[in-house]
Amino acid sequence: MAGPALSPRERRILAALETDLRREQDLDYALRTMMLPRDGLTGRVLERCARLQTDWLVLLAACGLGLGSIVLQVRTTATVTVLCLLWTLTVLLAVARSVGRRRRRRD
């Protein structure tokens, strides 16, 4: 510690406070593990995306490339829209997968 040491009286008060706080089981568990809560839709989506196989992302990217070559020849609004949606889905899944995996490693 950078500051002066605690006096015996201050140490007793600190010990009493720590004892009282440890009696709160939920708080004690949260402080010991320091985990972020995983409730809500975002936590569930990230958890599922973290388990997404790389094969699916490669398949989506390959379909996007194939659809891109079709778009270059056909050039209609529908094909461009589908290509944009496919690539958006691919990128979002890849980002969600990396965030979910990072979150799993941290826990």
Backbone bond lengths (Angstrom), bond angles and torsions (degrees), N, CA, C in turn:
res aa  C-N    CA-C-N  psi(-1)  N-CA   C-N-CA  omega(-1)  CA-C   N-CA-C  phi
1 M - - - 1.444 - - 1.514 109.75 -
2 A 1.300 115.18 147.03 1.453 120.59 -179.04 1.520 111.55 -82.05
3 G 1.322 117.32 -30.47 1.458 121.45 -175.86 1.522 111.57 -89.77
4 P 1.329 116.78 -176.20 1.467 120.75 178.75 1.533 110.55 -69.04
5 A 1.315 115.15 154.81 1.461 120.84 -179.92 1.528 109.80 -68.65
6 L 1.331 114.93 157.27 1.463 120.21 178.95 1.520 110.46 -75.37
7 S 1.304 116.15 145.93 1.467 120.86 176.06 1.530 108.22 -74.74
8 P 1.319 118.19 162.93 1.473 120.13 178.39 1.527 112.59 -57.46
9 R 1.304 117.07 -38.76 1.472 120.74 178.38 1.526 110.72 -63.47
10 E 1.336 117.34 -43.11 1.462 121.38 179.16 1.529 111.16 -65.95
11 R 1.330 116.62 -37.19 1.466 119.75 177.47 1.522 111.54 -65.13
12 R 1.340 117.56 -38.56 1.470 120.95 177.44 1.531 110.46 -65.13
13 I 1.332 116.53 -42.65 1.472 119.95 178.56 1.526 110.20 -63.39
14 L 1.332 116.98 -43.54 1.465 120.99 179.06 1.526 111.08 -63.19
15 A 1.326 117.10 -41.57 1.470 120.66 178.36 1.524 110.72 -63.27
16 A 1.336 117.42 -40.21 1.467 120.76 178.76 1.524 110.93 -65.23
17 L 1.330 116.48 -41.28 1.469 119.72 177.43 1.525 111.44 -63.48
18 E 1.334 116.67 -43.43 1.471 119.93 179.27 1.522 110.86 -63.19
19 T 1.322 117.28 -39.47 1.470 120.83 178.34 1.524 110.66 -62.90
20 D 1.318 116.67 -44.88 1.467 120.32 178.61 1.523 111.29 -62.23
21 L 1.327 116.92 -41.41 1.467 119.80 -179.54 1.520 111.85 -69.08
22 R 1.341 117.49 -33.71 1.466 119.45 179.79 1.522 111.92 -69.19
23 R 1.311 117.25 -22.08 1.469 120.69 177.97 1.525 111.08 -68.56
24 E 1.311 117.02 -25.09 1.467 121.66 175.94 1.529 106.39 -79.13
25 Q 1.319 117.12 100.40 1.455 120.95 -171.26 1.522 112.96 -64.42
26 D 1.330 118.33 -42.86 1.464 120.53 -179.39 1.522 111.22 -63.65
27 L 1.313 116.20 -44.07 1.458 120.35 178.73 1.517 110.79 -65.25
28 D 1.317 116.86 -42.82 1.460 120.76 179.76 1.520 110.63 -61.33
29 Y 1.329 116.95 -44.85 1.460 120.70 179.34 1.530 111.01 -63.49
30 A 1.322 116.50 -43.62 1.466 120.22 -179.60 1.527 111.12 -63.89
31 L 1.320 116.89 -40.04 1.462 119.58 179.61 1.526 112.05 -71.83
32 R 1.324 116.85 -35.47 1.465 118.77 179.13 1.515 112.11 -69.63
33 T 1.309 117.57 -40.22 1.461 120.36 -175.56 1.521 112.92 -94.76
34 M 1.336 117.00 -25.45 1.467 122.80 -179.51 1.533 111.32 50.66
35 M 1.327 115.90 45.02 1.461 121.02 179.37 1.514 109.91 -92.18
36 L 1.320 115.08 142.96 1.446 119.56 173.15 1.519 108.71 -78.88
37 P 1.317 118.15 143.48 1.464 119.03 179.39 1.524 110.52 -66.01
38 R 1.323 116.53 141.91 1.454 121.50 -178.15 1.518 111.78 -110.66
39 D 1.279 116.58 28.20 1.443 117.75 178.85 1.524 109.28 -89.18
40 G 1.279 115.13 163.79 1.455 119.54 -179.77 1.516 111.73 95.66
41 L 1.301 114.86 168.87 1.456 122.22 -176.38 1.518 112.13 -66.14
42 T 1.317 117.48 -40.23 1.465 120.35 -176.89 1.519 111.12 -62.16
43 G 1.319 117.37 -43.81 1.455 120.59 179.33 1.512 112.73 -62.36
44 R 1.332 116.37 -41.33 1.471 119.83 179.09 1.524 111.43 -67.19
45 V 1.335 117.30 -40.70 1.467 120.80 -179.87 1.521 109.85 -65.05
46 L 1.331 117.46 -45.18 1.460 120.14 179.33 1.521 111.43 -64.11
47 E 1.312 117.07 -36.79 1.460 120.39 178.44 1.524 110.92 -64.05
48 R 1.330 116.59 -42.47 1.467 119.56 179.38 1.519 111.99 -71.23
49 C 1.315 117.36 -38.05 1.460 120.45 179.09 1.519 111.51 -68.57
50 A 1.322 117.35 -28.87 1.460 120.38 177.91 1.529 110.43 -65.72
51 R 1.326 116.75 -28.20 1.461 121.15 178.88 1.527 112.96 -88.16
52 L 1.317 117.15 -0.49 1.462 121.35 -178.65 1.526 109.77 -65.47
53 Q 1.314 116.00 131.66 1.451 120.61 -179.09 1.528 110.92 -74.48
54 T 1.309 116.21 148.30 1.460 121.82 178.71 1.527 110.49 -63.78
55 D 1.318 116.94 -30.35 1.469 120.96 -179.72 1.529 111.17 -57.41
56 W 1.328 116.82 -38.08 1.465 119.52 -179.70 1.519 111.43 -66.79
57 L 1.325 116.60 -39.81 1.460 119.12 178.13 1.524 111.45 -66.79
58 V 1.326 116.62 -39.06 1.467 120.44 177.15 1.528 109.94 -64.99
59 L 1.319 117.49 -41.06 1.464 121.50 178.16 1.528 111.37 -62.94
60 L 1.337 116.86 -43.88 1.463 120.38 177.59 1.525 111.37 -62.95
61 A 1.322 117.13 -41.04 1.465 120.46 178.77 1.519 110.99 -65.81
62 A 1.336 117.39 -40.01 1.459 120.57 178.33 1.529 111.14 -65.27
63 C 1.330 116.22 -41.13 1.467 119.44 176.39 1.525 110.61 -63.50
64 G 1.316 116.88 -37.65 1.457 120.63 177.18 1.511 112.36 -63.62
65 L 1.335 116.20 -40.72 1.473 119.30 177.67 1.526 111.13 -66.75
66 G 1.331 116.21 -41.72 1.467 119.14 177.31 1.516 111.74 -63.63
67 L 1.300 116.70 -43.74 1.464 120.70 177.87 1.527 110.79 -66.39
68 G 1.331 116.77 -32.24 1.467 119.95 176.55 1.513 112.29 -63.18
69 S 1.324 116.72 -39.06 1.472 118.94 177.90 1.532 110.88 -68.52
70 I 1.323 116.90 -33.13 1.468 120.11 176.21 1.524 110.12 -68.16
71 V 1.326 116.05 -40.98 1.465 120.04 180.00 1.522 110.88 -61.59
72 L 1.320 116.99 -37.35 1.468 119.85 179.23 1.528 112.17 -62.72
73 Q 1.324 117.41 -30.28 1.462 120.32 -179.46 1.523 112.10 -89.51
74 V 1.326 117.95 -41.87 1.467 121.36 -173.39 1.528 111.59 -85.12
75 R 1.299 117.15 -46.94 1.468 124.32 178.36 1.532 113.64 53.83
76 T 1.313 115.68 56.27 1.467 119.91 172.87 1.523 108.54 -111.37
77 T 1.299 114.78 161.92 1.463 119.66 -179.15 1.526 111.35 -63.88
78 A 1.300 117.45 -38.07 1.465 121.57 -178.71 1.525 111.16 -63.66
79 T 1.325 117.96 -45.03 1.468 119.34 -178.70 1.527 111.50 -68.48
80 V 1.318 117.03 -37.75 1.468 120.01 177.69 1.532 109.93 -65.33
81 T 1.322 117.07 -40.48 1.463 121.29 179.34 1.525 110.95 -63.99
82 V 1.320 116.70 -44.24 1.467 120.47 179.29 1.527 110.17 -64.48
83 L 1.331 117.11 -40.37 1.460 120.44 178.15 1.532 111.00 -62.63
84 C 1.316 116.70 -43.95 1.470 120.55 178.55 1.523 111.34 -62.50
85 L 1.317 116.99 -43.18 1.463 120.36 178.79 1.529 111.57 -64.32
86 L 1.325 116.25 -40.67 1.465 120.30 -179.76 1.527 111.18 -64.62
87 W 1.331 116.85 -45.20 1.460 119.50 -179.97 1.523 111.46 -69.07
88 T 1.319 117.15 -35.46 1.466 120.03 176.55 1.525 110.28 -63.12
89 L 1.316 116.60 -44.67 1.463 121.01 177.39 1.523 110.83 -60.73
90 T 1.326 116.98 -43.98 1.458 120.92 -179.09 1.525 111.17 -62.10
91 V 1.314 116.31 -46.65 1.468 119.92 -178.91 1.527 110.81 -65.89
92 L 1.331 117.34 -43.26 1.463 120.17 179.67 1.525 111.74 -63.09
93 L 1.327 116.86 -41.24 1.466 119.66 177.85 1.522 111.44 -65.66
94 A 1.322 117.56 -39.05 1.462 120.51 178.87 1.527 111.01 -65.26
95 V 1.323 117.12 -42.45 1.463 120.76 178.67 1.526 110.21 -66.91
96 A 1.327 117.64 -45.03 1.460 120.65 179.30 1.526 110.85 -62.81
97 R 1.312 116.88 -36.56 1.466 120.74 178.67 1.523 110.56 -65.37
98 S 1.313 116.82 -45.23 1.470 118.56 -179.27 1.528 111.45 -67.74
99 V 1.325 117.67 -38.70 1.473 120.34 177.62 1.520 110.28 -66.01
100 G 1.332 116.85 -42.99 1.458 120.64 178.96 1.515 112.70 -63.22
101 R 1.322 116.84 -40.92 1.468 119.98 178.78 1.517 111.50 -68.06
102 R 1.322 116.75 -39.59 1.465 120.12 178.20 1.521 109.94 -63.60
103 R 1.338 115.32 -39.11 1.459 120.65 179.74 1.530 111.13 -67.04
104 R 1.338 117.04 -37.91 1.459 120.82 178.87 1.511 111.11 -67.52
105 R 1.355 117.14 -40.11 1.450 120.49 179.38 1.521 111.85 -65.61
106 R 1.330 115.94 -35.92 1.460 120.98 -178.76 1.518 110.38 -68.06
107 D 1.329 117.16 -34.75 1.470 120.67 -179.34 1.487 108.22 -79.58
